[in-house]
Amino acid sequence: MDVNSWKEFLQGDEKAFSSLYRSYFNELFAYGLKIGFDEEVCKDAIQDVFYKIYISRNQLTHIRNIESYLLHCLKNRLFDIHNLETKINHINYNDIILESENSVVEKIIEEETELQWESKIKQSLKTLPPKQRKIIYYHYQLNLSFDEIAALLDMTPEAVKKSTYRALQKMRGSQQLKNPFFTFLFFVL
């Protein structure tokens, strides 16, 4: 027990702080190991305790039993570290890894479904006459309005709209595209 070093440290003596560290390190280390923590965690926690004491020495003048105080601080710090590690491991495993696995699987399913529909749409488009295919391409791929398509193909906007309607009706009726998406496209016009 180094009561003099504690008093000297509180008065600002840097050498007294080193003396306290050397005097209590082995006891604190043994205590940390005894309550079930590994060596590296114990060393880190002891460093944390002494750092906290060093930076807050002005608020510690009321402490009379430094040994008891250090053991109490070390125990609290070790359990804080344990709780933090447990929380991090729990978050990493449950929230991040499982969420990532689910999102990867969902993404693969979405991409596969998208590829299947793309193929069906291409097959269905092949059943349309060239002019209707061109109108569908201009409207849905290039986002041209009916007026713009009419100007390009030398048609009236009403004729373009009717042709688009008929093309979608054909596509919707084809065996390839039995899907609510095409019903939606049909009613959008």
C-alpha positions as CSV (number, residue, x, y, z in Angstrom):
1,M,0.0,0.0,0.0
2,D,1.5,3.2,-1.2
3,V,-0.4,6.0,0.6
4,N,2.4,8.5,0.3
5,S,2.7,8.0,-3.4
6,W,-1.1,8.6,-3.7
7,K,-0.9,11.9,-1.7
8,E,2.2,13.0,-3.7
9,F,0.4,12.2,-7.0
10,L,-2.6,14.2,-6.0
11,Q,-0.3,17.1,-5.4
12,G,1.1,16.8,-8.9
13,D,4.2,14.6,-8.6
14,E,4.7,12.7,-11.8
15,K,7.2,10.2,-10.3
16,A,4.6,9.3,-7.7
17,F,2.2,8.3,-10.4
18,S,4.8,5.9,-11.9
19,S,5.4,4.5,-8.4
20,L,1.6,3.9,-8.0
21,Y,1.4,2.1,-11.3
22,R,4.4,-0.2,-10.5
23,S,3.1,-0.9,-7.0
24,Y,-0.4,-1.9,-8.0
25,F,0.0,-3.3,-11.5
26,N,0.7,-7.0,-10.5
27,E,-2.2,-7.0,-7.9
28,L,-4.6,-5.5,-10.4
29,F,-3.5,-7.9,-13.2
30,A,-3.9,-10.9,-10.9
31,Y,-7.4,-9.7,-9.9
32,G,-8.4,-9.3,-13.5
33,L,-7.2,-12.8,-14.4
34,K,-8.9,-14.3,-11.3
35,I,-12.3,-12.9,-12.3
36,G,-12.0,-14.5,-15.7
37,F,-10.5,-12.1,-18.2
38,D,-7.6,-12.8,-20.5
39,E,-4.2,-11.1,-20.1
40,E,-4.5,-8.6,-22.9
41,V,-7.9,-7.4,-21.8
42,C,-6.6,-7.1,-18.2
43,K,-3.6,-5.0,-19.4
44,D,-5.8,-2.8,-21.5
45,A,-8.2,-2.2,-18.6
46,I,-5.4,-1.4,-16.2
47,Q,-4.1,1.1,-18.7
48,D,-7.5,2.7,-19.0
49,V,-7.9,2.9,-15.2
50,F,-4.6,4.6,-14.7
51,Y,-5.3,7.0,-17.6
52,K,-8.6,8.0,-16.1
53,I,-7.0,8.5,-12.7
54,Y,-4.3,10.6,-14.3
55,I,-6.6,12.9,-16.2
56,S,-9.1,13.3,-13.3
57,R,-6.7,13.6,-10.3
58,N,-8.2,16.9,-9.2
59,Q,-11.6,15.2,-8.6
60,L,-10.1,12.3,-6.6
61,T,-8.9,14.1,-3.5
62,H,-11.6,12.4,-1.4
63,I,-10.2,8.9,-2.1
64,R,-8.5,7.5,1.0
65,N,-8.1,3.8,0.2
66,I,-6.4,3.8,-3.2
67,E,-6.1,-0.1,-3.4
68,S,-9.9,-0.6,-2.9
69,Y,-10.6,2.3,-5.4
70,L,-8.3,0.8,-8.1
71,L,-9.8,-2.7,-7.7
72,H,-13.3,-1.3,-8.0
73,C,-12.4,0.8,-11.1
74,L,-10.7,-2.2,-12.7
75,K,-13.7,-4.4,-12.1
76,N,-16.0,-1.8,-13.6
77,R,-13.8,-1.3,-16.6
78,L,-13.4,-5.0,-17.3
79,F,-17.2,-5.5,-17.3
80,D,-17.6,-2.4,-19.5
81,I,-15.2,-4.0,-22.0
82,H,-17.0,-7.3,-21.8
83,N,-20.4,-5.7,-22.3
84,L,-19.1,-3.7,-25.3
85,E,-17.5,-6.8,-26.9
86,T,-20.7,-8.8,-26.4
87,K,-22.8,-6.1,-27.9
88,I,-20.5,-5.7,-30.9
89,N,-20.4,-9.5,-31.5
90,H,-24.2,-9.7,-31.2
91,I,-24.7,-6.8,-33.6
92,N,-22.1,-8.1,-36.1
93,Y,-23.6,-11.6,-36.2
94,N,-27.3,-11.0,-36.0
95,D,-27.7,-7.7,-37.7
96,I,-25.0,-7.4,-40.2
97,I,-24.1,-11.0,-41.3
98,L,-27.6,-12.3,-41.5
99,E,-29.0,-9.2,-43.0
100,S,-26.2,-9.3,-45.7
101,E,-26.9,-13.0,-46.4
102,N,-30.6,-12.3,-46.8
103,S,-30.0,-9.2,-49.0
104,V,-27.6,-11.2,-51.2
105,V,-30.1,-14.1,-51.6
106,E,-32.9,-11.6,-52.3
107,K,-30.8,-9.8,-54.9
108,I,-30.0,-13.0,-56.7
109,I,-33.7,-13.9,-56.8
110,E,-34.6,-10.4,-58.1
111,E,-31.9,-10.6,-60.8
112,E,-33.0,-14.0,-61.9
113,T,-36.7,-13.0,-62.0
114,E,-35.7,-9.9,-63.9
115,L,-33.8,-11.9,-66.5
116,Q,-36.7,-14.3,-66.9
117,W,-39.1,-11.4,-67.6
118,E,-36.7,-9.7,-70.0
119,S,-36.5,-12.9,-72.0
120,K,-40.3,-13.3,-72.0
121,I,-40.7,-9.6,-73.1
122,K,-38.2,-10.1,-75.9
123,Q,-40.1,-13.2,-77.1
124,S,-43.4,-11.4,-76.9
125,L,-42.0,-8.4,-78.8
126,K,-41.0,-10.7,-81.7
127,T,-44.7,-11.5,-82.2
128,L,-45.4,-7.9,-83.0
129,P,-45.3,-6.3,-86.5
130,P,-42.2,-4.2,-87.1
131,K,-44.0,-0.8,-86.8
132,Q,-45.7,-1.7,-83.5
133,R,-42.3,-3.0,-82.2
134,K,-40.7,0.3,-83.1
135,I,-43.5,2.3,-81.4
136,I,-43.1,0.2,-78.2
137,Y,-39.3,0.7,-78.3
138,Y,-39.6,4.5,-78.8
139,H,-42.2,4.9,-76.1
140,Y,-40.9,2.5,-73.3
141,Q,-37.1,2.5,-74.1
142,L,-36.5,6.0,-75.3
143,N,-39.4,7.6,-73.3
144,L,-40.7,9.5,-76.3
145,S,-44.2,10.9,-76.1
146,F,-47.0,9.9,-78.5
147,D,-46.6,13.3,-80.3
148,E,-42.8,12.7,-80.7
149,I,-43.3,9.2,-82.1
150,A,-46.0,10.4,-84.4
151,A,-43.6,13.0,-85.9
152,L,-40.9,10.4,-86.3
153,L,-43.2,7.8,-88.0
154,D,-45.4,10.3,-89.9
155,M,-48.5,9.2,-88.0
156,T,-51.1,11.0,-85.9
157,P,-50.6,10.9,-82.2
158,E,-54.0,9.2,-81.9
159,A,-52.8,6.5,-84.3
160,V,-49.6,6.0,-82.3
161,K,-51.7,5.6,-79.1
162,K,-54.0,3.1,-80.8
163,S,-51.1,1.1,-82.1
164,T,-49.4,1.1,-78.7
165,Y,-52.7,-0.1,-77.2
166,R,-53.0,-2.9,-79.7
167,A,-49.3,-3.9,-79.3
168,L,-49.7,-4.2,-75.5
169,Q,-52.9,-6.1,-75.9
170,K,-51.1,-8.6,-78.1
171,M,-48.2,-8.9,-75.7
172,R,-50.6,-9.3,-72.8
173,G,-52.5,-12.0,-74.6
174,S,-49.4,-13.9,-75.4
175,Q,-48.6,-17.0,-73.3
176,Q,-45.2,-15.5,-72.5
177,L,-46.6,-12.5,-70.5
178,K,-49.3,-13.6,-68.1
179,N,-48.4,-11.0,-65.4
180,P,-50.1,-8.1,-63.6
181,F,-47.3,-5.8,-64.8
182,F,-48.6,-5.9,-68.3
183,T,-52.1,-5.4,-67.1
184,F,-50.8,-2.2,-65.5
185,L,-49.1,-1.1,-68.7
186,F,-52.3,-1.8,-70.6
187,F,-54.3,0.5,-68.3
188,V,-51.7,3.3,-68.1
189,L,-52.5,4.2,-71.7
